[in-house]
Amino acid sequence: MPKSYCVIPPTSPLFIVDDNVNIGDVLTYPGPGFTASCGPRCYDVKDGGDDPPFDPELGDTLRFAYKEVSVDKFQFRAKVCGTKCDDEDWTFESMFLGDTGLMVRESLDPLSKNLFAGHQPHAQATYSYRTETDGDSTRGFDGSPDVECLWVNLVRHSQEEFSFSYNYPGYDDECAIEPYTMLNTTLTIPNMPTTVLVGLAVSTAVSPPFCRYTEARFSEIELLLLDT
């Protein structure tokens, strides 16, 4: 019988965060951010916020909970849910949560090569990437059913080839066997090193109507190292 997309095999190794940092955030009034375990395969992550104006030429601003991985092929996926905003009266009709999702980076430098696949909960799927160190960051989006939670899947196929996709099973069956795939995109990042940083990212880098900081829950996390 086919297994549910949402069920992680018990033999799959646990994803355990090595460290968590703020990347690129220079804050006048920090959040503060944090990363905390919420059980096996589960982390709550909150960014420190970003005081506008945000300058993209200075690089990325985000909270990053990561581990170092030295392999040319892996699959990384999780259920990503937006949970809180800094505004006590927040509703998803009044303010937008920031970007929440999975990331692979060359380093902790704000202008390093990276791929960030995720979503703005209750709004849309999002992605961004930088293919050259100190180069420009490219950002895109794909409309979603305005859900609180979205499954995000990031795959490294070779040293330079990556893909990412988003899945949601629908409103009636949270663990459908074949969830709907919204977007499946491939990307080449030239000369990406074998050793990279893989982790959970939360970024609220723009001014209102976005929240000043965002908290997200990452559950059912799976990092599967594939045979080379």
N, C-alpha and C positions, 0 to 999 in steps of 0.2 A: 504494500500500500504506500503511495507517495507520502512523504512527510510534509508537515506544514512548513511554509517558508519561515515562520516566526519561531520555530523550535530549534535551538542550537543543540547539536549532538553532545551528549555528556562527555564524550571522549575528546572534544575540542579543547585545546589548551586555553586557560584563562588569560584574558588581557589584563595585565597589571601595569599601572602607570609608574614609570621610573621617576618622573619629575613633572612639575607644572609651573608655568611662568607666565608673566605678562610680556607680550612681544610688542614693542613699539609704542606702548601707551605712556604718554607724558601727561599726568593728570594733576589738575588743580584740586579737584574734589573726588578722590578715588572712592570706589564702591564700598568696601574692598572686595576683590574677587576671591574665589576659592575653588578647590576641587576636593570632593569628599566621596568616599565609597558609600553606595546605597545597597550593597549586597553583592553576591557573585555576579560578574559580568555587568555591573551597574555602577555609574558614577554620576553625581550631580556636579555641574560646572557652571560657575558664574564669572562673567568678565568684570573687570574693574570699572567699566564705563569709559567713555571718551569725551573729553570736553571739546565742544566745537570751537573753531572750525577744524575739521579733519583735512589734512593735507596728504593726498595719495602719493605725492612725490617723496614723502618721507617713509613710505612703505606700509606694511600691514600693522594693524592694531587689533590684538585679540588675546584671549586667555587660551593657553595651549597646554593640555595634559597629555603627555606623550611617553613613548618608549623608543629606544634606538633599535633599528632592525637592519640586519646586514644580509639581505637576500634579494635576488633579482625578480622573484615571483612571489606575490602574496595576494590574499583576498581579505579585505577589511570591511566589516559591515556592522550596523547597529540600528536600533530603533531610536530615533532622535525626537524628543518632545520638548517644546517650549513650555516652561512652567511658571516663571515669575518675571515681573517688570519692577523697576524702582518705584513706580507710581502706585500708591496704595489703592487708588481708585481706578486702577488700570482695567480696561476691557479691550478685547481685540478689535472692537469697533473704534476705539478712541486713540490708541497708540500702537505702533508696530514694534514687535520684538526684533532683535538683531538676527544676524546669520548664525545658525547653529549647524554643526556637521562634522565630517571627517576630513582630516588633512594629512598630507605627506609633504615634508619640507626637507630641503637640503641642509638647513641649519636654522638657528634661532635668530639670525640676522633679519630685521624687518624687510629687507630687500632681497632675500634669498629666493631661489627657485622654489615653487610650491604648487600644489593643487588642493583646492578647498571645495568640497562637494557637500552641500547641505540644503537648508531651507530656512526661510523666515516663517516660523509657525503662524498659522492662521492666514498666511498670505500666499507664498509662492516658493517653488524650488529655486535655489540659487547655486551658482558656481563661480569660482574665480581661479585664475592661474597666472603664474609668472614663469616664462620659459627661459629667461636669461637673468642671471644675477645682476642686480641694479637696474633691470629693465622695467618696462611698463607692466602693470597688472591688467589683465583682461577679465571682464565680468559679464555674466549672462544670467538668464533666468528662464524658467518654464512655468507656466501657470499650473496651479494645483487646485484641489478641491477645498482649499482653505482649511486644512486639517491641523490639529495640534501636534500630531505625531506623524512622522514619515520614516520609512525604511530607507537608509542610504547605503549604497554599496560602492566600494572603491577597490579597483583591482590593478595590480602591477603585473603586466604580462611579460616584460623584459626590462632591461636596465633603463630604457628610455620610453617605453610604451605603457600608457595607462588608460584606464577607462573608468567611467562612473555612471551610475544609474540610480533611479529613485523608484520606489514601489509603494503603493498603498493598496490594501486589500478591499477597501470599501467600508461602508458604515455598518453593515450588518454582521460581517464575519471578520473579526480582527486578525485571525490567523488563517487566511485563505491559502490553499495549496499553490495556486498560481495567481499571485497578486498582479495587478495592472502595473506595467512598467511605463512610467511617464516619459523617460528620456534615457537614452543610452549613448554616450558620447565617448569617443576615443581622443587621445591627446598624446603628442610627442613632446617630451622635455629633453632636449639634447644634452648629452654629457652629464646626466643625473648620476651622482655617485651610487655605488652599491649600498653603502651605509646611509640610511635616511632616518628621519624622525617621523614617526607615525602616531597620530593621536586624535584627540577630541578637541574641537575648537568652538569658541563662542566669541562673536565680535559685534559690538554695537558701536559703529564708528561714524555715525552721522547724527545730526541734530534732530530735534522733534520735527515731525510727529513720531519719531522713533523713541523708545525708552532710552534712558541714559545708560542703563546696563541691563543685561538679560541673564536669566538663569535657565539652564536646560538640563534635562535628564537623558542620559545615554544608557539604554538597557539592552540586554541580549547581545552584548558586544562579542564579536568573533574576529580574531586575527589568525588567519590560517596561512602558514608558510607552505608554499607549493614546491614541488620538486622542480629543480632546475635542469 
